[in-house]
Amino acid sequence: MHTYRLREAMVGVCRDADKGVRTITLPAGAVLKIPKIAFQSGVQSNMVDAQWEDHTISVFVEDLKTRGDPVPQAGSAPNVG
């Protein structure tokens, strides 16, 4: 699982059984968890599904990269460069 913390707010698409499909604003500081497969070589998509609180939100990869920062995983070396 990859974890990102948003530096600034961004919009995602939420699909809830009771509320249907809707847009949702993810606030600055929100922590999103994305499955590792979303960033594996050969996987090409403009959007990824992320876990935020108790929601699954579809977000644009470009928004995630420009508005968020990877959170280092416990036991891993910091990402430099």
C-alpha positions in Angstrom: 0.0 0.0 0.0 1.3 3.5 -0.9 0.3 6.4 1.4 0.0 10.0 0.3 -0.7 13.1 2.4 -2.3 16.0 0.5 -0.6 19.4 0.6 -3.7 21.0 -0.9 -7.3 20.1 -1.4 -8.4 18.1 -4.4 -11.6 16.6 -5.8 -12.3 12.9 -6.2 -15.2 10.7 -7.2 -17.0 8.7 -4.5 -19.3 5.8 -5.2 -21.6 5.0 -2.3 -24.4 2.4 -2.3 -26.8 4.7 -0.6 -25.7 8.1 -2.1 -24.7 6.9 -5.7 -21.8 8.6 -7.6 -20.8 12.0 -6.3 -17.8 14.3 -6.2 -16.1 14.9 -2.9 -13.5 17.4 -1.9 -10.5 15.9 -0.1 -9.0 18.4 2.3 -5.4 19.4 2.6 -3.8 17.1 5.1 -6.0 14.1 4.1 -4.1 10.8 4.1 -4.9 8.5 1.1 -3.9 4.9 0.8 -3.4 3.5 -2.7 -2.8 -0.2 -3.6 0.8 -0.8 -4.8 -0.6 -2.4 -8.0 -1.8 1.1 -9.1 1.9 2.2 -9.6 3.4 -1.0 -11.0 5.0 -1.0 -14.4 2.6 -1.8 -17.1 -0.5 -0.5 -15.3 -1.6 2.6 -17.2 -4.5 4.6 -15.9 -5.4 8.3 -15.5 -7.2 7.5 -12.2 -6.6 5.3 -9.2 -8.8 4.2 -6.4 -7.7 5.4 -3.0 -8.9 4.7 0.6 -9.7 7.8 2.6 -11.3 7.4 6.0 -14.1 4.9 5.2 -14.5 5.8 1.6 -13.1 4.5 -1.7 -12.4 7.6 -3.8 -11.2 7.6 -7.5 -8.6 10.4 -8.0 -6.6 11.5 -11.0 -3.0 10.3 -10.8 -1.7 13.7 -11.9 -3.6 15.4 -9.1 -2.2 13.0 -6.6 1.4 13.6 -7.8 1.1 17.4 -7.9 -1.0 18.0 -4.8 0.3 15.2 -2.5 3.5 13.8 -1.0 4.4 10.2 -0.5 4.4 9.2 3.2 7.5 7.0 4.0 6.5 3.5 5.1 7.8 2.3 8.5 11.1 0.6 8.0 11.8 2.0 4.6 14.5 4.4 3.6 13.4 8.0 2.8 12.8 8.7 -0.9 15.6 11.1 -2.0 15.6 12.8 -5.3 
